[in-house]
């Protein structure tokens, strides 16, 4: 459900996460968000980053906690700090 710009943004995020020793992946196909969240849930992925045009334009990400279902809008730096804490 995203284009080249979104893919490049996500790949950049993943590269930075992995450089910090944090496991990360991009959903492997273009699907509705509901299917992507179900995939994360069934694979025990604790956090999902939701990225769209608004997030890219403002250098924010939406972080969803899969356990609680809560979402937060964070700057990319806040996001990396949060992920480093676990």
Secondary structure by P-SEA (a helix, b strand, c coil): cccaaaaaaaaaaaaaaaaaccccccccccccaaaaaaaaaaacccbbbbbcaaaaaacbbbbbcccccbbbbbcaaaaaaaaaac
